[in-house]
Amino acid sequence: MTLYGIGEYSAELVMPKMGFPLDVWSAKIFSVLFYGKVPEKPRDAIPSLKENAKQRWGDWMGYAFVYVLNDLPKLSKRIGVDLTKF
């Protein structure tokens, strides 16, 4: 993150051990998975989603993020909600 233009979000994207790289799109998906609904203000939901991910997956939360987003079609079928529409 010492490089110009690389912040927490960018670092989390390329290094899963760094954290849980949520943006508005992925916040909607994880809100549906964690809470069963899309938040009115997805950006405002990010801190609680990150905390929830930390509690669920601990140091593995970045890897869980990658797994979930790479398996959206299968997860959508499993829970009966189209997670690919966001």
N, CA, C and O atoms as a GROMACS GRO file, in nm:
protein
  344
    1MET      N    1   0.081  -0.119   0.000
    1MET     CA    2   0.000   0.000   0.000
    1MET      C    3   0.086   0.126   0.000
    1MET      O    4   0.034   0.238   0.006
    2THR      N    5   0.216   0.110  -0.007
    2THR     CA    6   0.302   0.227  -0.011
    2THR      C    7   0.312   0.283  -0.153
    2THR      O    8   0.366   0.392  -0.173
    3LEU      N    9   0.261   0.211  -0.252
    3LEU     CA   10   0.261   0.260  -0.389
    3LEU      C   11   0.146   0.356  -0.410
    3LEU      O   12   0.037   0.335  -0.356
    4TYR      N   13   0.168   0.462  -0.485
    4TYR     CA   14   0.065   0.560  -0.514
    4TYR      C   15  -0.054   0.492  -0.582
    4TYR      O   16  -0.037   0.418  -0.678
    5GLY      N   17  -0.173   0.519  -0.532
    5GLY     CA   18  -0.295   0.465  -0.593
    5GLY      C   19  -0.336   0.328  -0.542
    5GLY      O   20  -0.443   0.279  -0.577
    6ILE      N   21  -0.253   0.267  -0.459
    6ILE     CA   22  -0.286   0.136  -0.403
    6ILE      C   23  -0.327   0.155  -0.258
    6ILE      O   24  -0.245   0.188  -0.172
    7GLY      N   25  -0.455   0.135  -0.234
    7GLY     CA   26  -0.508   0.146  -0.098
    7GLY      C   27  -0.548   0.012  -0.044
    7GLY      O   28  -0.511  -0.093  -0.098
    8GLU      N   29  -0.622   0.015   0.063
    8GLU     CA   30  -0.664  -0.108   0.130
    8GLU      C   31  -0.743  -0.200   0.037
    8GLU      O   32  -0.718  -0.320   0.031
    9TYR      N   33  -0.839  -0.144  -0.037
    9TYR     CA   34  -0.922  -0.224  -0.126
    9TYR      C   35  -0.838  -0.295  -0.232
    9TYR      O   36  -0.854  -0.416  -0.253
   10SER      N   37  -0.750  -0.223  -0.298
   10SER     CA   38  -0.666  -0.282  -0.402
   10SER      C   39  -0.574  -0.390  -0.346
   10SER      O   40  -0.556  -0.495  -0.407
   11ALA      N   41  -0.517  -0.364  -0.231
   11ALA     CA   42  -0.428  -0.462  -0.169
   11ALA      C   43  -0.505  -0.589  -0.132
   11ALA      O   44  -0.455  -0.700  -0.149
   12GLU      N   45  -0.627  -0.572  -0.081
   12GLU     CA   46  -0.708  -0.688  -0.045
   12GLU      C   47  -0.746  -0.771  -0.168
   12GLU      O   48  -0.759  -0.893  -0.159
   13LEU      N   49  -0.764  -0.706  -0.281
   13LEU     CA   50  -0.799  -0.778  -0.403
   13LEU      C   51  -0.689  -0.873  -0.449
   13LEU      O   52  -0.717  -0.984  -0.493
   14VAL      N   53  -0.566  -0.829  -0.438
   14VAL     CA   54  -0.455  -0.910  -0.491
   14VAL      C   55  -0.388  -0.998  -0.386
   14VAL      O   56  -0.311  -1.088  -0.420
   15MET      N   57  -0.418  -0.972  -0.260
   15MET     CA   58  -0.359  -1.052  -0.152
   15MET      C   59  -0.468  -1.094  -0.054
   15MET      O   60  -0.494  -1.022   0.043
   16PRO      N   61  -0.532  -1.209  -0.077
   16PRO     CA   62  -0.645  -1.251   0.007
   16PRO      C   63  -0.617  -1.254   0.157
   16PRO      O   64  -0.710  -1.240   0.236
   17LYS      N   65  -0.494  -1.273   0.196
   17LYS     CA   66  -0.464  -1.274   0.340
   17LYS      C   67  -0.477  -1.135   0.402
   17LYS      O   68  -0.480  -1.122   0.524
   18MET      N   69  -0.484  -1.033   0.318
   18MET     CA   70  -0.492  -0.895   0.368
   18MET      C   71  -0.630  -0.864   0.427
   18MET      O   72  -0.639  -0.784   0.521
   19GLY      N   73  -0.735  -0.924   0.375
   19GLY     CA   74  -0.867  -0.890   0.428
   19GLY      C   75  -0.981  -0.933   0.338
   19GLY      O   76  -0.974  -1.038   0.272
   20PHE      N   77  -1.084  -0.853   0.334
   20PHE     CA   78  -1.210  -0.884   0.267
   20PHE      C   79  -1.246  -0.766   0.177
   20PHE      O   80  -1.307  -0.671   0.224
   21PRO      N   81  -1.209  -0.770   0.048
   21PRO     CA   82  -1.216  -0.652  -0.040
   21PRO      C   83  -1.356  -0.619  -0.093
   21PRO      O   84  -1.386  -0.643  -0.210
   22LEU      N   85  -1.441  -0.565  -0.009
   22LEU     CA   86  -1.577  -0.536  -0.049
   22LEU      C   87  -1.589  -0.404  -0.124
   22LEU      O   88  -1.527  -0.304  -0.087
   23ASP      N   89  -1.668  -0.406  -0.229
   23ASP     CA   90  -1.713  -0.284  -0.296
   23ASP      C   91  -1.866  -0.290  -0.294
   23ASP      O   92  -1.923  -0.381  -0.234
   24VAL      N   93  -1.933  -0.196  -0.359
   24VAL     CA   94  -2.079  -0.192  -0.355
   24VAL      C   95  -2.139  -0.320  -0.413
   24VAL      O   96  -2.234  -0.373  -0.357
   25TRP      N   97  -2.085  -0.369  -0.524
   25TRP     CA   98  -2.135  -0.490  -0.589
   25TRP      C   99  -2.124  -0.611  -0.496
   25TRP      O  100  -2.222  -0.682  -0.474
   26SER      N  101  -2.006  -0.634  -0.442
   26SER     CA  102  -1.987  -0.751  -0.357
   26SER      C  103  -2.057  -0.734  -0.221
   26SER      O  104  -2.094  -0.834  -0.158
   27ALA      N  105  -2.076  -0.610  -0.175
   27ALA     CA  106  -2.149  -0.587  -0.051
   27ALA      C  107  -2.294  -0.633  -0.066
   27ALA      O  108  -2.352  -0.687   0.029
   28LYS      N  109  -2.352  -0.613  -0.183
   28LYS     CA  110  -2.488  -0.661  -0.208
   28LYS      C  111  -2.494  -0.813  -0.200
   28LYS      O  112  -2.584  -0.869  -0.138
   29ILE      N  113  -2.398  -0.878  -0.262
   29ILE     CA  114  -2.395  -1.025  -0.264
   29ILE      C  115  -2.378  -1.081  -0.123
   29ILE      O  116  -2.453  -1.170  -0.082
   30PHE      N  117  -2.283  -1.030  -0.048
   30PHE     CA  118  -2.260  -1.082   0.086
   30PHE      C  119  -2.370  -1.043   0.183
   30PHE      O  120  -2.394  -1.115   0.280
   31SER      N  121  -2.438  -0.933   0.160
   31SER     CA  122  -2.554  -0.898   0.242
   31SER      C  123  -2.665  -1.001   0.223
   31SER      O  124  -2.730  -1.041   0.320
   32VAL      N  125  -2.687  -1.043   0.099
   32VAL     CA  126  -2.786  -1.147   0.073
   32VAL      C  127  -2.744  -1.278   0.140
   32VAL      O  128  -2.826  -1.345   0.202
   33LEU      N  129  -2.618  -1.312   0.128
   33LEU     CA  130  -2.570  -1.437   0.188
   33LEU      C  131  -2.574  -1.433   0.341
   33LEU      O  132  -2.614  -1.532   0.404
   34PHE      N  133  -2.535  -1.322   0.402
   34PHE     CA  134  -2.528  -1.313   0.548
   34PHE      C  135  -2.663  -1.280   0.611
   34PHE      O  136  -2.699  -1.337   0.714
   35TYR      N  137  -2.737  -1.187   0.549
   35TYR     CA  138  -2.857  -1.131   0.613
   35TYR      C  139  -2.987  -1.158   0.536
   35TYR      O  140  -3.096  -1.127   0.586
   36GLY      N  141  -2.976  -1.215   0.416
   36GLY     CA  142  -3.095  -1.248   0.340
   36GLY      C  143  -3.160  -1.135   0.265
   36GLY      O  144  -3.272  -1.150   0.215
   37LYS      N  145  -3.092  -1.020   0.255
   37LYS     CA  146  -3.149  -0.906   0.183
   37LYS      C  147  -3.040  -0.812   0.134
   37LYS      O  148  -2.927  -0.810   0.185
   38VAL      N  149  -3.076  -0.732   0.034
   38VAL     CA  150  -2.985  -0.630  -0.019
   38VAL      C  151  -3.003  -0.504   0.065
   38VAL      O  152  -3.116  -0.460   0.085
   39PRO      N  153  -2.895  -0.445   0.113
   39PRO     CA  154  -2.910  -0.324   0.195
   39PRO      C  155  -2.950  -0.204   0.110
   39PRO      O  156  -2.918  -0.198  -0.008
   40GLU      N  157  -3.020  -0.110   0.172
   40GLU     CA  158  -3.056   0.014   0.101
   40GLU      C  159  -2.933   0.092   0.061
   40GLU      O  160  -2.927   0.150  -0.048
   41LYS      N  161  -2.833   0.094   0.149
   41LYS     CA  162  -2.708   0.165   0.122
   41LYS      C  163  -2.592   0.065   0.136
   41LYS      O  164  -2.535   0.051   0.244
   42PRO      N  165  -2.559  -0.004   0.027
   42PRO     CA  166  -2.455  -0.108   0.034
   42PRO      C  167  -2.322  -0.060   0.090
   42PRO      O  168  -2.255  -0.133   0.164
   43ARG      N  169  -2.283   0.062   0.057
   43ARG     CA  170  -2.153   0.113   0.106
   43ARG      C  171  -2.152   0.120   0.259
   43ARG      O  172  -2.050   0.094   0.323
   44ASP      N  173  -2.268   0.156   0.318
   44ASP     CA  174  -2.277   0.166   0.463
   44ASP      C  175  -2.273   0.029   0.531
   44ASP      O  176  -2.242   0.019   0.650
   45ALA      N  177  -2.304  -0.075   0.457
   45ALA     CA  178  -2.305  -0.211   0.513
   45ALA      C  179  -2.167  -0.274   0.518
   45ALA      O  180  -2.148  -0.376   0.586
   46ILE      N  181  -2.071  -0.216   0.450
   46ILE     CA  182  -1.938  -0.277   0.438
   46ILE      C  183  -1.871  -0.305   0.572
   46ILE      O  184  -1.820  -0.416   0.591
   47PRO      N  185  -1.870  -0.212   0.668
   47PRO     CA  186  -1.803  -0.244   0.796
   47PRO      C  187  -1.863  -0.366   0.867
   47PRO      O  188  -1.790  -0.450   0.918
   48SER      N  189  -1.995  -0.375   0.871
   48SER     CA  190  -2.056  -0.490   0.940
   48SER      C  191  -2.034  -0.619   0.862
   48SER      O  192  -2.019  -0.725   0.923
   49LEU      N  193  -2.030  -0.612   0.730
   49LEU     CA  194  -2.002  -0.731   0.650
   49LEU      C  195  -1.860  -0.780   0.674
   49LEU      O  196  -1.836  -0.900   0.684
   50LYS      N  197  -1.765  -0.687   0.682
   50LYS     CA  198  -1.626  -0.726   0.708
   50LYS      C  199  -1.614  -0.790   0.846
   50LYS      O  200  -1.541  -0.888   0.863
   51GLU      N  201  -1.683  -0.735   0.943
   51GLU     CA  202  -1.680  -0.791   1.079
   51GLU      C  203  -1.743  -0.931   1.079
   51GLU      O  204  -1.690  -1.023   1.142
   52ASN      N  205  -1.853  -0.947   1.010
   52ASN     CA  206  -1.919  -1.076   1.000
   52ASN      C  207  -1.826  -1.178   0.935
   52ASN      O  208  -1.816  -1.292   0.981
   53ALA      N  209  -1.760  -1.138   0.826
   53ALA     CA  210  -1.666  -1.228   0.758
   53ALA      C  211  -1.551  -1.268   0.851
   53ALA      O  212  -1.509  -1.383   0.852
   54LYS      N  213  -1.501  -1.173   0.927
   54LYS     CA  214  -1.391  -1.201   1.021
   54LYS      C  215  -1.436  -1.302   1.126
   54LYS      O  216  -1.360  -1.393   1.160
   55GLN      N  217  -1.557  -1.286   1.177
   55GLN     CA  218  -1.609  -1.379   1.278
   55GLN      C  219  -1.631  -1.518   1.218
   55GLN      O  220  -1.603  -1.619   1.283
   56ARG      N  221  -1.681  -1.524   1.094
   56ARG     CA  222  -1.710  -1.652   1.031
   56ARG      C  223  -1.584  -1.727   0.989
   56ARG      O  224  -1.570  -1.847   1.015
   57TRP      N  225  -1.493  -1.655   0.924
   57TRP     CA  226  -1.382  -1.721   0.858
   57TRP      C  227  -1.243  -1.683   0.911
   57TRP      O  228  -1.144  -1.742   0.868
   58GLY      N  229  -1.235  -1.589   1.001
   58GLY     CA  230  -1.107  -1.550   1.058
   58GLY      C  231  -1.006  -1.511   0.952
   58GLY      O  232  -1.038  -1.435   0.860
   59ASP      N  233  -0.885  -1.562   0.963
   59ASP     CA  234  -0.778  -1.528   0.868
   59ASP      C  235  -0.804  -1.581   0.728
   59ASP      O  236  -0.733  -1.545   0.634
   60TRP      N  237  -0.904  -1.666   0.713
   60TRP     CA  238  -0.936  -1.724   0.582
   60TRP      C  239  -1.041  -1.643   0.507
   60TRP      O  240  -1.083  -1.684   0.398
   61MET      N  241  -1.084  -1.529   0.561
   61MET     CA  242  -1.194  -1.455   0.500
   61MET      C  243  -1.164  -1.407   0.358
   61MET      O  244  -1.254  -1.403   0.274
   62GLY      N  245  -1.043  -1.372   0.328
   62GLY     CA  246  -1.007  -1.330   0.193
   62GLY      C  247  -1.021  -1.443   0.093
   62GLY      O  248  -1.063  -1.422  -0.021
   63TYR      N  249  -0.986  -1.562   0.136
   63TYR     CA  250  -1.000  -1.679   0.049
   63TYR      C  251  -1.148  -1.715   0.031
   63TYR      O  252  -1.189  -1.757  -0.077
   64ALA      N  253  -1.227  -1.698   0.137
   64ALA     CA  254  -1.371  -1.723   0.128
   64ALA      C  255  -1.433  -1.625   0.028
   64ALA      O  256  -1.522  -1.662  -0.049
   65PHE      N  257  -1.387  -1.501   0.030
   65PHE     CA  258  -1.436  -1.400  -0.065
   65PHE      C  259  -1.412  -1.446  -0.208
   65PHE      O  260  -1.504  -1.443  -0.291
   66VAL      N  261  -1.292  -1.489  -0.238
   66VAL     CA  262  -1.257  -1.535  -0.372
   66VAL      C  263  -1.341  -1.657  -0.410
   66VAL      O  264  -1.392  -1.664  -0.522
   67TYR      N  265  -1.356  -1.750  -0.319
   67TYR     CA  266  -1.434  -1.870  -0.346
   67TYR      C  267  -1.579  -1.835  -0.379
   67TYR      O  268  -1.633  -1.882  -0.479
   68VAL      N  269  -1.641  -1.754  -0.295
   68VAL     CA  270  -1.782  -1.718  -0.314
   68VAL      C  271  -1.803  -1.650  -0.449
   68VAL      O  272  -1.893  -1.687  -0.524
   69LEU      N  273  -1.722  -1.552  -0.480
   69LEU     CA  274  -1.743  -1.478  -0.604
   69LEU      C  275  -1.712  -1.561  -0.728
   69LEU      O  276  -1.761  -1.529  -0.837
   70ASN      N  277  -1.633  -1.664  -0.714
   70ASN     CA  278  -1.606  -1.752  -0.828
   70ASN      C  279  -1.707  -1.866  -0.840
   70ASN      O  280  -1.700  -1.945  -0.935
   71ASP      N  281  -1.798  -1.874  -0.746
   71ASP     CA  282  -1.897  -1.982  -0.747
   71ASP      C  283  -2.040  -1.928  -0.742
   71ASP      O  284  -2.130  -1.998  -0.694
   72LEU      N  285  -2.062  -1.805  -0.789
   72LEU     CA  286  -2.194  -1.742  -0.778
   72LEU      C  287  -2.306  -1.822  -0.844
   72LEU      O  288  -2.413  -1.836  -0.784
   73PRO      N  289  -2.287  -1.875  -0.965
   73PRO     CA  290  -2.398  -1.952  -1.025
   73PRO      C  291  -2.441  -2.071  -0.940
   73PRO      O  292  -2.561  -2.094  -0.922
   74LYS      N  293  -2.345  -2.147  -0.888
   74LYS     CA  294  -2.378  -2.265  -0.807
   74LYS      C  295  -2.441  -2.223  -0.674
   74LYS      O  296  -2.537  -2.285  -0.628
   75LEU      N  297  -2.386  -2.119  -0.611
   75LEU     CA  298  -2.443  -2.071  -0.486
   75LEU      C  299  -2.584  -2.017  -0.507
   75LEU      O  300  -2.672  -2.036  -0.423
   76SER      N  301  -2.605  -1.951  -0.620
   76SER     CA  302  -2.738  -1.897  -0.652
   76SER      C  303  -2.841  -2.009  -0.657
   76SER      O  304  -2.950  -1.996  -0.602
   77LYS      N  305  -2.807  -2.118  -0.723
   77LYS     CA  306  -2.898  -2.233  -0.730
   77LYS      C  307  -2.922  -2.292  -0.592
   77LYS      O  308  -3.035  -2.330  -0.559
   78ARG      N  309  -2.817  -2.299  -0.513
   78ARG     CA  310  -2.828  -2.361  -0.382
   78ARG      C  311  -2.921  -2.284  -0.288
   78ARG      O  312  -2.997  -2.343  -0.212
   79ILE      N  313  -2.913  -2.148  -0.293
   79ILE     CA  314  -2.995  -2.068  -0.200
   79ILE      C  315  -3.123  -2.015  -0.265
   79ILE      O  316  -3.208  -1.958  -0.196
   80GLY      N  317  -3.138  -2.034  -0.396
   80GLY     CA  318  -3.259  -1.991  -0.463
   80GLY      C  319  -3.269  -1.842  -0.489
   80GLY      O  320  -3.379  -1.789  -0.505
   81VAL      N  321  -3.155  -1.775  -0.492
   81VAL     CA  322  -3.150  -1.631  -0.521
   81VAL      C  323  -3.043  -1.608  -0.626
   81VAL      O  324  -2.931  -1.659  -0.613
   82ASP      N  325  -3.076  -1.533  -0.729
   82ASP     CA  326  -2.978  -1.508  -0.835
   82ASP      C  327  -2.876  -1.403  -0.792
   82ASP      O  328  -2.901  -1.283  -0.804
   83LEU      N  329  -2.763  -1.449  -0.743
   83LEU     CA  330  -2.657  -1.359  -0.696
   83LEU      C  331  -2.582  -1.294  -0.811
   83LEU      O  332  -2.505  -1.201  -0.790
   84THR      N  333  -2.602  -1.344  -0.933
   84THR     CA  334  -2.531  -1.289  -1.048
   84THR      C  335  -2.598  -1.163  -1.104
   84THR      O  336  -2.542  -1.099  -1.193
   85LYS      N  337  -2.714  -1.128  -1.054
   85LYS     CA  338  -2.788  -1.013  -1.108
   85LYS      C  339  -2.741  -0.878  -1.055
   85LYS      O  340  -2.782  -0.774  -1.105
   86PHE      N  341  -2.657  -0.881  -0.955
   86PHE     CA  342  -2.612  -0.754  -0.897
   86PHE      C  343  -2.499  -0.701  -0.980
   86PHE      O  344  -2.445  -0.595  -0.949
   0.00000   0.00000   0.00000
